[in-house]
């Protein structure tokens, strides 16, 4: 059961209309790494969690918080579009000529489809896609994906911060940056706690019997760059104990294929013949009932 409070988690009020920045802000609302993605990602991870307790509660807490971020960004986008005079668009295009190549830089769907409001889409108008979310049922795999989501999201918000001089917009972005800082640290802490609690460890999934792998390849580093591209050989991943504590990294000086060149499968002579266009089916030269 969800409750909605009419107040926002943080103020979402720009100093002035700016339809061009409204379009840019769509990316952190409905893009692959936007707030719609993380809110539903965390909620589905929570709904799918079969283990009651702190991890499930945390997933539901943060997923619900991210829904509030969706509302704040939607509110901000709507206000950036509110009564936006045409001159705002014209002045912005004049100041940033590259925008003129993309419909003047303004998302026409915000005027035609949403009536001057936000949309569940990215900055190019591509609709938000449920395939963006990750909810695998394995908490360690999911929490690692969540670190990535928060890192990419914070990166995009930080870039947007440098694209506007609007003090009201910047204030909201400062809040979102702060929460992304918390969430990155939260997921990293949760990853360590999962390990300490003995729930999951590396490699994921840890309950798959590793003796079913070809273990001779499990910790080999293969330097496959040629033409002097050997800088990677000096990395931590070429020697010493592996992070999972189960082996030692080894460096293969000259990695080579393990098999000969595979032969193409043989065709069935009575079914296929070779014609000028390549392989074609033999004996089917008319339509039958």
C-alpha positions as CSV (number, residue, x, y, z in Angstrom):
1,X,0.0,0.0,0.0
2,X,1.4,3.4,-1.0
3,X,0.4,6.8,0.3
4,X,0.9,10.1,-1.5
5,X,1.8,13.3,0.3
6,X,0.9,16.5,-1.5
7,X,4.2,18.1,-0.4
8,X,7.4,17.4,-2.4
9,X,10.5,15.9,-0.9
10,X,12.4,19.0,-2.1
11,X,11.5,22.2,-3.9
12,X,11.1,21.9,-7.6
13,X,10.7,25.5,-8.9
14,X,12.8,27.1,-11.6
15,X,13.5,30.8,-11.8
16,X,12.2,31.1,-15.3
17,X,10.7,28.9,-18.1
18,X,13.2,27.1,-20.2
19,X,11.8,24.5,-22.7
20,X,15.2,23.6,-24.0
21,X,16.5,22.5,-20.5
22,X,13.1,20.8,-19.9
23,X,14.0,18.5,-22.8
24,X,17.5,17.8,-21.4
25,X,16.0,17.1,-18.0
26,X,13.9,14.3,-19.5
27,X,17.0,12.2,-19.6
28,X,17.3,11.8,-15.9
29,X,13.5,11.3,-15.7
30,X,12.8,8.7,-18.4
31,X,16.2,7.7,-19.7
32,X,17.9,4.3,-19.2
33,X,19.5,5.6,-16.0
34,X,16.7,7.9,-15.0
35,X,14.5,8.1,-11.9
36,X,11.7,6.0,-13.4
37,X,14.2,3.2,-14.0
38,X,15.7,3.2,-10.5
39,X,12.4,3.5,-8.7
40,X,10.9,0.5,-10.5
41,X,14.2,-1.4,-10.4
42,X,14.4,-1.2,-6.6
43,X,10.6,-1.9,-6.1
44,X,10.7,-5.0,-8.3
45,X,13.8,-6.2,-6.5
46,X,11.9,-5.7,-3.2
47,X,8.7,-7.3,-4.4
48,X,10.6,-10.3,-5.7
49,X,12.7,-10.6,-2.5
50,X,11.8,-13.9,-0.7
51,X,13.7,-13.0,2.4
52,X,11.8,-10.8,4.9
53,X,13.9,-8.4,6.9
54,X,16.3,-5.5,6.4
55,X,17.2,-6.0,2.8
56,X,13.6,-6.2,1.6
57,X,12.7,-3.2,3.7
58,X,15.6,-1.2,2.4
59,X,14.6,-2.0,-1.2
60,X,11.1,-0.9,-0.6
61,X,12.3,2.3,1.2
62,X,14.6,3.5,-1.5
63,X,12.2,2.5,-4.3
64,X,9.5,4.6,-2.8
65,X,11.9,7.5,-2.3
66,X,12.8,7.3,-6.0
67,X,9.1,7.6,-6.9
68,X,9.2,11.0,-5.1
69,X,12.1,11.9,-7.3
70,X,10.0,11.1,-10.4
71,X,7.4,13.5,-9.1
72,X,9.9,16.3,-8.4
73,X,11.4,16.0,-11.9
74,X,8.0,15.9,-13.5
75,X,7.0,19.0,-11.6
76,X,10.2,20.8,-12.5
77,X,9.8,19.9,-16.2
78,X,6.2,21.1,-16.2
79,X,7.2,24.4,-14.7
80,X,10.1,24.9,-17.1
81,X,7.5,24.5,-19.9
82,X,4.9,26.6,-18.3
83,X,4.1,29.7,-20.4
84,X,7.4,29.4,-22.1
85,X,7.5,32.2,-24.7
86,X,8.7,31.5,-28.2
87,X,11.5,34.1,-27.7
88,X,13.0,31.8,-25.0
89,X,13.4,29.1,-27.6
90,X,14.7,31.5,-30.3
91,X,17.3,33.0,-27.9
92,X,18.5,29.6,-26.8
93,X,18.9,28.4,-30.4
94,X,20.8,31.5,-31.3
95,X,23.2,31.0,-28.3
96,X,23.6,27.3,-29.0
97,X,23.4,26.8,-32.8
98,X,23.8,23.0,-32.6
99,X,20.3,22.8,-31.1
100,X,18.8,24.1,-34.3
101,X,19.7,20.9,-36.0
102,X,17.3,19.0,-33.7
103,X,13.9,20.7,-34.1
104,X,15.3,23.9,-32.6
105,X,16.3,22.0,-29.5
106,X,12.8,21.8,-28.1
107,X,11.0,18.5,-27.7
108,X,7.9,19.0,-29.8
109,X,6.1,16.1,-28.0
110,X,6.1,18.2,-24.9
111,X,4.0,20.7,-26.8
112,X,1.9,18.4,-28.9
113,X,1.5,15.2,-26.8
114,X,1.8,16.1,-23.2
115,X,0.4,19.6,-23.3
116,X,3.4,21.2,-21.8
117,X,4.2,18.5,-19.3
118,X,6.8,15.8,-18.6
119,X,6.7,12.4,-20.4
120,X,8.0,9.0,-19.5
121,X,10.7,9.3,-22.1
122,X,14.3,10.3,-22.5
123,X,15.7,13.5,-23.9
124,X,15.2,12.3,-27.5
125,X,11.6,11.4,-26.9
126,X,12.3,7.7,-26.8
127,X,9.7,6.1,-24.5
128,X,10.8,4.6,-21.2
129,X,11.3,0.8,-21.5
130,X,10.7,-1.8,-18.8
131,X,13.8,-3.6,-20.1
132,X,15.9,-1.0,-18.5
133,X,15.3,-2.5,-15.0
134,X,17.3,-5.3,-13.4
135,X,15.6,-7.6,-10.9
136,X,17.3,-10.9,-11.0
137,X,16.3,-12.4,-7.7
138,X,20.0,-12.5,-6.6
139,X,20.6,-9.7,-4.2
140,X,24.4,-9.4,-4.8
141,X,23.9,-9.2,-8.5
142,X,21.1,-6.7,-8.1
143,X,22.9,-4.5,-5.6
144,X,25.9,-4.3,-7.9
145,X,23.6,-3.3,-10.8
146,X,22.2,-0.6,-8.4
147,X,25.6,0.8,-7.8
148,X,26.0,1.2,-11.5
149,X,22.6,2.8,-11.9
150,X,23.3,5.4,-9.2
151,X,26.7,6.1,-10.6
152,X,25.4,6.7,-14.1
153,X,22.5,8.7,-12.8
154,X,24.7,10.9,-10.7
155,X,27.0,11.4,-13.6
156,X,24.2,12.6,-15.8
157,X,22.8,15.0,-13.1
158,X,26.3,16.4,-12.6
159,X,26.6,17.1,-16.3
160,X,23.2,18.8,-16.4
161,X,24.2,20.9,-13.4
162,X,26.8,22.6,-15.7
163,X,24.3,23.2,-18.5
164,X,22.1,25.7,-16.6
165,X,22.4,29.0,-14.7
166,X,18.9,28.7,-13.3
167,X,19.3,28.9,-9.5
168,X,16.1,27.0,-8.8
169,X,17.0,24.2,-11.1
170,X,20.5,24.0,-9.7
171,X,19.0,23.7,-6.2
172,X,17.0,20.7,-7.1
173,X,19.9,19.1,-8.9
174,X,22.1,19.7,-5.7
175,X,19.5,17.7,-3.8
176,X,19.4,14.9,-6.3
177,X,23.2,14.8,-6.3
178,X,23.3,14.5,-2.6
179,X,20.8,11.6,-2.6
180,X,22.7,9.8,-5.3
181,X,25.8,10.1,-3.1
182,X,23.9,8.5,-0.3
183,X,22.5,5.7,-2.5
184,X,25.9,4.8,-4.0
185,X,27.3,4.5,-0.5
186,X,24.2,2.6,0.6
187,X,24.4,-0.1,-2.0
188,X,28.2,-0.5,-1.5
189,X,27.5,-0.9,2.3
190,X,24.7,-3.4,1.5
191,X,27.0,-5.4,-0.7
192,X,29.5,-5.8,2.1
193,X,26.8,-6.7,4.6
194,X,25.4,-9.4,2.3
195,X,28.8,-11.0,2.3
196,X,29.3,-10.6,6.0
197,X,25.9,-12.2,6.6
198,X,26.9,-15.1,4.5
199,X,24.0,-14.6,2.1
200,X,26.0,-14.3,-1.2
201,X,29.5,-13.8,-2.3
202,X,31.7,-13.7,-5.4
203,X,31.4,-15.3,-8.0
204,X,27.6,-14.9,-8.4
205,X,25.8,-17.2,-8.1
206,X,28.0,-18.6,-5.3
207,X,25.9,-21.8,-4.9
208,X,26.8,-23.0,-8.4
209,X,29.4,-25.8,-7.9
210,X,32.6,-24.3,-9.2
211,X,34.0,-27.7,-10.0
212,X,31.5,-27.8,-12.8
213,X,33.5,-25.0,-14.5
214,X,36.6,-25.6,-16.5
215,X,38.6,-24.3,-13.5
216,X,41.8,-24.2,-15.5
217,X,40.4,-21.1,-17.2
218,X,38.7,-19.5,-14.1
219,X,41.5,-17.1,-13.2
220,X,43.5,-16.6,-16.4
221,X,44.2,-13.2,-17.8
222,X,44.4,-13.1,-21.6
223,X,46.2,-10.1,-23.1
224,X,44.5,-10.0,-26.5
225,X,45.5,-6.5,-27.6
226,X,48.2,-6.4,-30.3
227,X,50.5,-3.8,-31.6
228,X,52.0,-2.8,-28.3
229,X,48.7,-2.7,-26.3
230,X,50.1,-4.5,-23.3
231,X,49.6,-1.9,-20.6
232,X,46.8,-3.9,-19.1
233,X,49.4,-6.6,-18.1
234,X,50.5,-4.3,-15.2
235,X,47.1,-4.4,-13.5
236,X,46.1,-6.1,-10.3
237,X,44.1,-8.6,-12.3
238,X,47.2,-10.4,-13.7
239,X,48.7,-11.9,-10.6
240,X,48.1,-12.5,-6.9
241,X,45.1,-13.7,-5.0
242,X,41.6,-13.3,-6.6
243,X,39.0,-11.1,-4.8
244,X,36.8,-14.2,-4.2
245,X,39.7,-15.8,-2.2
246,X,39.4,-19.0,-4.2
247,X,42.4,-18.8,-6.5
248,X,45.4,-16.9,-7.9
249,X,45.3,-14.7,-11.0
250,X,47.6,-16.1,-13.8
251,X,48.9,-14.3,-16.8
252,X,48.9,-16.2,-20.1
253,X,51.8,-14.7,-22.1
254,X,50.6,-15.9,-25.6
255,X,46.9,-16.9,-25.5
256,X,46.0,-19.2,-28.3
257,X,42.8,-20.9,-29.6
258,X,41.9,-24.1,-27.9
259,X,40.5,-25.8,-31.1
260,X,41.1,-25.9,-34.8
261,X,39.0,-23.9,-37.2
262,X,35.4,-25.2,-37.0
263,X,34.2,-26.8,-40.2
264,X,30.7,-25.8,-41.5
265,X,28.0,-28.4,-41.1
266,X,27.5,-30.8,-44.0
267,X,24.3,-30.4,-45.9
268,X,22.0,-33.2,-46.7
269,X,22.6,-34.1,-50.4
270,X,19.1,-35.1,-51.3
271,X,17.6,-31.9,-49.9
272,X,20.0,-29.2,-51.1
273,X,21.9,-28.3,-54.2
274,X,24.2,-25.4,-54.9
275,X,23.0,-22.9,-57.3
276,X,24.3,-19.5,-58.5
277,X,22.6,-17.9,-55.5
278,X,24.2,-20.3,-52.9
279,X,22.3,-23.1,-51.2
280,X,18.7,-23.7,-52.3
281,X,16.2,-26.4,-51.5
282,X,15.9,-29.2,-54.0
283,X,12.6,-30.7,-55.2
284,X,10.2,-27.9,-53.9
285,X,9.5,-26.1,-57.1
286,X,5.8,-25.6,-56.9
287,X,3.1,-24.7,-54.4
288,X,1.2,-27.7,-53.1
289,X,-2.1,-27.8,-51.4
